[in-house]
């Protein structure tokens, strides 16, 4: 069986696995971006800080002062 066929068979049998941690699609995106430049443990802290600051939505993040975002993801 070729790799693509195997993936398709597994997907048909088990469906999406949601292996990337995140409560919302936007949280997954933010985590993916942040993990490009830091260890996952720091990404988890940054996401927790963004949630605490109520910034983990596209609109709120877009309108937040840069200083507040920097403080949350430091």
The first five atom37 places (N, CA, C, CB, O) and aatype in JSON, in Angstrom:
{
  "aatype": [20, 20, 20, 20, 20, 20, 20, 20, 20, 20, 20, 20, 20, 20, 20, 20, 20, 20, 20, 20, 20, 20, 20, 20, 20, 20, 20, 20, 20, 20, 20, 20, 20, 20, 20, 20, 20, 20, 20, 20, 20, 20, 20, 20, 20, 20, 20, 20, 20, 20, 20, 20, 20, 20, 20, 20, 20, 20, 20, 20, 20, 20, 20, 20, 20, 20, 20, 20, 20, 20, 20, 20, 20, 20],
  "atom_mask": [
    [1, 1, 1, 1, 1],
    [1, 1, 1, 1, 1],
    [1, 1, 1, 1, 1],
    [1, 1, 1, 1, 1],
    [1, 1, 1, 1, 1],
    [1, 1, 1, 1, 1],
    [1, 1, 1, 1, 1],
    [1, 1, 1, 1, 1],
    [1, 1, 1, 1, 1],
    [1, 1, 1, 1, 1],
    [1, 1, 1, 1, 1],
    [1, 1, 1, 1, 1],
    [1, 1, 1, 1, 1],
    [1, 1, 1, 1, 1],
    [1, 1, 1, 1, 1],
    [1, 1, 1, 1, 1],
    [1, 1, 1, 1, 1],
    [1, 1, 1, 1, 1],
    [1, 1, 1, 1, 1],
    [1, 1, 1, 1, 1],
    [1, 1, 1, 1, 1],
    [1, 1, 1, 1, 1],
    [1, 1, 1, 1, 1],
    [1, 1, 1, 1, 1],
    [1, 1, 1, 1, 1],
    [1, 1, 1, 1, 1],
    [1, 1, 1, 1, 1],
    [1, 1, 1, 1, 1],
    [1, 1, 1, 1, 1],
    [1, 1, 1, 1, 1],
    [1, 1, 1, 1, 1],
    [1, 1, 1, 1, 1],
    [1, 1, 1, 1, 1],
    [1, 1, 1, 1, 1],
    [1, 1, 1, 1, 1],
    [1, 1, 1, 1, 1],
    [1, 1, 1, 1, 1],
    [1, 1, 1, 1, 1],
    [1, 1, 1, 1, 1],
    [1, 1, 1, 1, 1],
    [1, 1, 1, 1, 1],
    [1, 1, 1, 1, 1],
    [1, 1, 1, 1, 1],
    [1, 1, 1, 1, 1],
    [1, 1, 1, 1, 1],
    [1, 1, 1, 1, 1],
    [1, 1, 1, 1, 1],
    [1, 1, 1, 1, 1],
    [1, 1, 1, 1, 1],
    [1, 1, 1, 1, 1],
    [1, 1, 1, 1, 1],
    [1, 1, 1, 1, 1],
    [1, 1, 1, 1, 1],
    [1, 1, 1, 1, 1],
    [1, 1, 1, 1, 1],
    [1, 1, 1, 1, 1],
    [1, 1, 1, 1, 1],
    [1, 1, 1, 1, 1],
    [1, 1, 1, 1, 1],
    [1, 1, 1, 1, 1],
    [1, 1, 1, 1, 1],
    [1, 1, 1, 1, 1],
    [1, 1, 1, 1, 1],
    [1, 1, 1, 1, 1],
    [1, 1, 1, 1, 1],
    [1, 1, 1, 1, 1],
    [1, 1, 1, 1, 1],
    [1, 1, 1, 1, 1],
    [1, 1, 1, 1, 1],
    [1, 1, 1, 1, 1],
    [1, 1, 1, 1, 1],
    [1, 1, 1, 1, 1],
    [1, 1, 1, 1, 1],
    [1, 1, 1, 1, 1]
  ],
  "atom_positions": [
    [[0.85, -1.18, 0.0], [0.0, 0.0, 0.0], [0.9, 1.24, 0.0], [-0.97, 0.0, 1.23], [1.86, 1.32, 0.76]],
    [[0.57, 2.18, -0.83], [1.34, 3.43, -0.92], [0.97, 4.33, 0.27], [1.06, 4.15, -2.27], [-0.12, 4.2, 0.82]],
    [[1.88, 5.24, 0.65], [1.62, 6.11, 1.8], [0.3, 6.89, 1.68], [2.76, 7.08, 1.96], [-0.44, 7.01, 2.65]],
    [[0.01, 7.42, 0.5], [-1.22, 8.18, 0.34], [-2.44, 7.3, 0.55], [-1.27, 8.83, -1.06], [-3.41, 7.72, 1.19]],
    [[-2.4, 6.09, 0.04], [-3.51, 5.15, 0.22], [-3.68, 4.81, 1.7], [-3.29, 3.86, -0.6], [-4.8, 4.73, 2.21]],
    [[-2.56, 4.62, 2.39], [-2.61, 4.34, 3.82], [-3.25, 5.5, 4.58], [-1.2, 4.07, 4.36], [-4.12, 5.28, 5.42]],
    [[-2.84, 6.72, 4.28], [-3.42, 7.9, 4.93], [-4.91, 7.99, 4.67], [-2.73, 9.18, 4.45], [-5.69, 8.27, 5.58]],
    [[-5.31, 7.76, 3.44], [-6.73, 7.82, 3.09], [-7.52, 6.74, 3.81], [-6.92, 7.69, 1.58], [-8.64, 6.99, 4.26]],
    [[-6.96, 5.54, 3.92], [-7.64, 4.45, 4.62], [-7.78, 4.77, 6.1], [-6.86, 3.13, 4.44], [-8.85, 4.59, 6.68]],
    [[-6.71, 5.25, 6.71], [-6.76, 5.6, 8.13], [-7.75, 6.74, 8.38], [-5.37, 6.0, 8.63], [-8.5, 6.71, 9.36]],
    [[-7.75, 7.73, 7.5], [-8.68, 8.85, 7.65], [-10.12, 8.36, 7.53], [-8.4, 9.93, 6.6], [-10.98, 8.77, 8.31]],
    [[-10.37, 7.49, 6.58], [-11.73, 6.96, 6.39], [-12.17, 6.16, 7.61], [-11.8, 6.09, 5.13], [-13.34, 6.2, 8.0]],
    [[-11.25, 5.45, 8.2], [-11.57, 4.59, 9.36], [-11.71, 5.39, 10.66], [-10.51, 3.52, 9.53], [-12.62, 5.15, 11.45]],
    [[-10.8, 6.32, 10.88], [-10.72, 7.0, 12.17], [-11.08, 8.48, 12.16], [-9.36, 6.84, 12.72], [-11.26, 9.08, 13.22]],
    [[-11.17, 9.09, 10.98], [-11.5, 10.5, 10.89], [-10.35, 11.39, 11.33], [-12.73, 10.81, 11.71], [-9.26, 10.89, 11.62]],
    [[-10.59, 12.69, 11.39], [-9.53, 13.61, 11.82], [-9.17, 13.36, 13.28], [-9.97, 15.09, 11.61], [-10.05, 13.09, 14.11]],
    [[-7.91, 13.46, 13.6], [-7.43, 13.14, 14.95], [-7.24, 14.36, 15.84], [-6.15, 12.4, 14.86], [-7.06, 14.21, 17.05]],
    [[-7.28, 15.54, 15.28], [-7.14, 16.77, 16.07], [-5.9, 16.68, 16.97], [-8.4, 17.01, 16.93], [-5.98, 16.96, 18.17]],
    [[-4.77, 16.31, 16.39], [-3.57, 16.09, 17.17], [-2.92, 17.38, 17.63], [-2.59, 15.29, 16.38], [-2.18, 17.37, 18.61]],
    [[-3.19, 18.48, 16.94], [-2.58, 19.73, 17.37], [-3.41, 20.32, 18.5], [-2.46, 20.74, 16.18], [-4.62, 20.5, 18.33]],
    [[-2.81, 20.62, 19.63], [-3.6, 21.14, 20.75], [-4.13, 22.54, 20.47], [-2.76, 21.15, 22.01], [-3.43, 23.39, 19.9]],
    [[-5.33, 22.77, 20.86], [-5.95, 24.09, 20.69], [-7.45, 23.96, 20.81], [-5.57, 24.71, 19.34], [-8.05, 23.02, 20.31]],
    [[-8.05, 24.92, 21.48], [-9.5, 24.9, 21.67], [-10.26, 25.46, 20.48], [-9.87, 25.67, 22.91], [-11.42, 25.12, 20.26]],
    [[-9.61, 26.32, 19.71], [-10.25, 26.94, 18.55], [-9.28, 26.89, 17.37], [-10.7, 28.41, 18.85], [-8.08, 26.75, 17.56]],
    [[-9.8, 27.01, 16.16], [-8.89, 27.08, 15.01], [-7.9, 28.24, 15.11], [-9.69, 27.2, 13.72], [-6.74, 28.1, 14.72]],
    [[-8.34, 29.38, 15.64], [-7.43, 30.52, 15.77], [-6.31, 30.22, 16.76], [-8.21, 31.78, 16.2], [-5.17, 30.61, 16.55]],
    [[-6.65, 29.54, 17.83], [-5.62, 29.17, 18.81], [-4.58, 28.24, 18.17], [-6.26, 28.48, 20.04], [-3.39, 28.35, 18.46]],
    [[-5.02, 27.34, 17.32], [-4.1, 26.46, 16.6], [-3.18, 27.29, 15.7], [-4.89, 25.42, 15.75], [-1.97, 27.04, 15.64]],
    [[-3.74, 28.27, 15.01], [-2.94, 29.13, 14.14], [-1.9, 29.9, 14.95], [-3.85, 30.11, 13.36], [-0.73, 29.96, 14.57]],
    [[-2.33, 30.5, 16.04], [-1.4, 31.27, 16.89], [-0.29, 30.35, 17.4], [-2.15, 31.93, 18.08], [0.88, 30.72, 17.39]],
    [[-0.67, 29.16, 17.84], [0.34, 28.21, 18.32], [1.32, 27.83, 17.23], [-0.34, 26.97, 18.85], [2.52, 27.72, 17.49]],
    [[0.82, 27.62, 16.03], [1.7, 27.26, 14.91], [2.68, 28.38, 14.58], [0.87, 26.91, 13.67], [3.85, 28.13, 14.29]],
    [[2.2, 29.61, 14.63], [3.09, 30.75, 14.35], [4.13, 30.9, 15.46], [2.26, 32.06, 14.2], [5.32, 31.08, 15.18]],
    [[3.68, 30.84, 16.69], [4.62, 31.04, 17.8], [5.66, 29.93, 17.89], [3.86, 31.12, 19.11], [6.81, 30.19, 18.25]],
    [[5.29, 28.73, 17.56], [6.23, 27.61, 17.68], [7.35, 27.67, 16.64], [5.49, 26.3, 17.54], [8.32, 26.92, 16.74]],
    [[7.22, 28.55, 15.67], [8.28, 28.72, 14.68], [9.56, 29.27, 15.31], [7.82, 29.65, 13.55], [10.66, 29.03, 14.82]],
    [[9.4, 30.02, 16.4], [10.54, 30.74, 16.97], [10.85, 30.41, 18.43], [10.31, 32.19, 16.86], [11.7, 31.06, 19.04]],
    [[10.17, 29.41, 19.0], [10.39, 29.13, 20.41], [10.01, 27.69, 20.73], [9.58, 30.1, 21.3], [9.4, 27.0, 19.9]],
    [[10.36, 27.24, 21.9], [10.01, 25.89, 22.36], [8.52, 25.81, 22.67], [10.85, 25.51, 23.61], [7.89, 26.81, 23.02]],
    [[7.97, 24.61, 22.54], [6.53, 24.44, 22.76], [6.12, 24.85, 24.17], [6.14, 22.99, 22.52], [5.03, 25.4, 24.35]],
    [[6.95, 24.61, 25.17], [6.59, 25.0, 26.54], [6.38, 26.51, 26.64], [7.69, 24.55, 27.53], [5.52, 26.96, 27.39]],
    [[7.15, 27.28, 25.9], [6.97, 28.74, 25.89], [5.72, 29.13, 25.11], [8.2, 29.42, 25.29], [5.06, 30.12, 25.44]],
    [[5.4, 28.38, 24.07], [4.17, 28.64, 23.31], [2.96, 28.44, 24.22], [4.07, 27.72, 22.06], [2.03, 29.25, 24.21]],
    [[2.97, 27.37, 25.0], [1.86, 27.12, 25.92], [1.69, 28.26, 26.91], [2.09, 25.8, 26.68], [0.56, 28.68, 27.2]],
    [[2.79, 28.77, 27.42], [2.72, 29.91, 28.35], [2.18, 31.15, 27.65], [4.11, 30.21, 28.95], [1.35, 31.87, 28.21]],
    [[2.64, 31.4, 26.44], [2.18, 32.57, 25.69], [0.69, 32.48, 25.4], [2.96, 32.71, 24.37], [-0.03, 33.48, 25.54]],
    [[0.22, 31.31, 25.01], [-1.21, 31.15, 24.73], [-2.02, 31.34, 26.0], [-1.5, 29.75, 24.12], [-3.07, 31.98, 25.98]],
    [[-1.53, 30.8, 27.11], [-2.22, 31.01, 28.39], [-2.28, 32.49, 28.74], [-1.52, 30.22, 29.52], [-3.3, 32.98, 29.21]],
    [[-1.18, 33.21, 28.51], [-1.15, 34.65, 28.78], [-2.1, 35.41, 27.86], [0.27, 35.19, 28.62], [-2.78, 36.34, 28.3]],
    [[-2.16, 35.02, 26.59], [-3.08, 35.67, 25.65], [-4.53, 35.44, 26.08], [-2.86, 35.15, 24.22], [-5.36, 36.35, 25.99]],
    [[-4.83, 34.23, 26.55], [-6.18, 33.94, 27.04], [-6.49, 34.8, 28.26], [-6.34, 32.44, 27.38], [-7.57, 35.39, 28.37]],
    [[-5.54, 34.84, 29.19], [-5.74, 35.62, 30.42], [-5.98, 37.09, 30.11], [-4.52, 35.47, 31.35], [-6.79, 37.75, 30.77]],
    [[-5.29, 37.6, 29.1], [-5.44, 38.99, 28.69], [-6.64, 39.2, 27.76], [-4.18, 39.48, 28.0], [-6.9, 40.31, 27.3]],
    [[-7.36, 38.11, 27.49], [-8.53, 38.13, 26.6], [-8.18, 38.65, 25.2], [-9.65, 39.0, 27.21], [-8.9, 39.46, 24.62]],
    [[-7.05, 38.17, 24.68], [-6.58, 38.6, 23.37], [-6.61, 37.49, 22.32], [-5.18, 39.14, 23.48], [-6.15, 37.69, 21.19]],
    [[-7.13, 36.32, 22.67], [-7.01, 35.19, 21.76], [-8.18, 35.07, 20.79], [-6.87, 33.92, 22.55], [-8.77, 34.0, 20.63]],
    [[-8.5, 36.19, 20.16], [-9.45, 36.2, 19.03], [-8.82, 37.09, 17.96], [-10.89, 36.72, 19.47], [-8.05, 37.99, 18.28]],
    [[-9.14, 36.85, 16.71], [-8.55, 37.68, 15.66], [-8.79, 39.17, 15.86], [-9.09, 37.26, 14.32], [-7.87, 39.98, 15.71]],
    [[-10.01, 39.54, 16.19], [-10.36, 40.95, 16.33], [-9.62, 41.6, 17.5], [-11.86, 41.11, 16.52], [-9.04, 42.67, 17.36]],
    [[-9.65, 40.93, 18.66], [-9.0, 41.51, 19.83], [-7.49, 41.6, 19.65], [-9.32, 40.68, 21.08], [-6.87, 42.58, 20.06]],
    [[-6.91, 40.59, 19.03], [-5.47, 40.62, 18.8], [-5.1, 41.72, 17.8], [-4.97, 39.26, 18.3], [-4.09, 42.4, 17.97]],
    [[-5.92, 41.89, 16.78], [-5.64, 42.91, 15.76], [-5.72, 44.32, 16.32], [-6.62, 42.76, 14.6], [-5.02, 45.22, 15.85]],
    [[-6.57, 44.52, 17.32], [-6.76, 45.87, 17.86], [-5.98, 46.13, 19.15], [-8.21, 46.11, 18.11], [-6.05, 47.23, 19.7]],
    [[-5.27, 45.14, 19.64], [-4.52, 45.31, 20.89], [-3.24, 46.1, 20.64], [-4.19, 43.94, 21.51], [-2.63, 45.99, 19.58]],
    [[-2.85, 46.89, 21.62], [-1.57, 47.59, 21.5], [-0.43, 46.56, 21.43], [-1.36, 48.56, 22.71], [-0.46, 45.54, 22.1]],
    [[0.55, 46.86, 20.62], [1.68, 45.95, 20.44], [2.37, 45.65, 21.77], [2.69, 46.55, 19.46], [2.84, 44.54, 21.99]],
    [[2.42, 46.63, 22.65], [3.06, 46.43, 23.95], [2.33, 45.36, 24.77], [3.11, 47.75, 24.74], [2.97, 44.58, 25.48]],
    [[1.02, 45.32, 24.66], [0.23, 44.32, 25.4], [0.45, 42.92, 24.81], [-1.27, 44.69, 25.36], [0.52, 41.94, 25.56]],
    [[0.55, 42.84, 23.5], [0.82, 41.55, 22.85], [2.21, 41.05, 23.23], [0.68, 41.67, 21.31], [2.39, 39.89, 23.58]],
    [[3.19, 41.95, 23.16], [4.56, 41.59, 23.53], [4.63, 41.07, 24.96], [5.5, 42.8, 23.36], [5.31, 40.08, 25.23]],
    [[3.94, 41.74, 25.86], [3.96, 41.32, 27.26], [3.35, 39.93, 27.41], [3.19, 42.33, 28.13], [3.81, 39.13, 28.23]],
    [[2.33, 39.63, 26.64], [1.65, 38.34, 26.75], [2.49, 37.2, 26.19], [0.32, 38.39, 26.04], [2.43, 36.08, 26.7]],
    [[3.25, 37.46, 25.15], [3.98, 36.37, 24.51], [5.46, 36.31, 24.87], [3.85, 36.48, 23.02], [6.21, 35.49, 24.34]],
    [[5.89, 37.18, 25.78], [7.32, 37.2, 26.14], [7.77, 35.89, 26.74], [7.62, 38.33, 27.13], [8.94, 35.73, 27.09]]
  ]
}
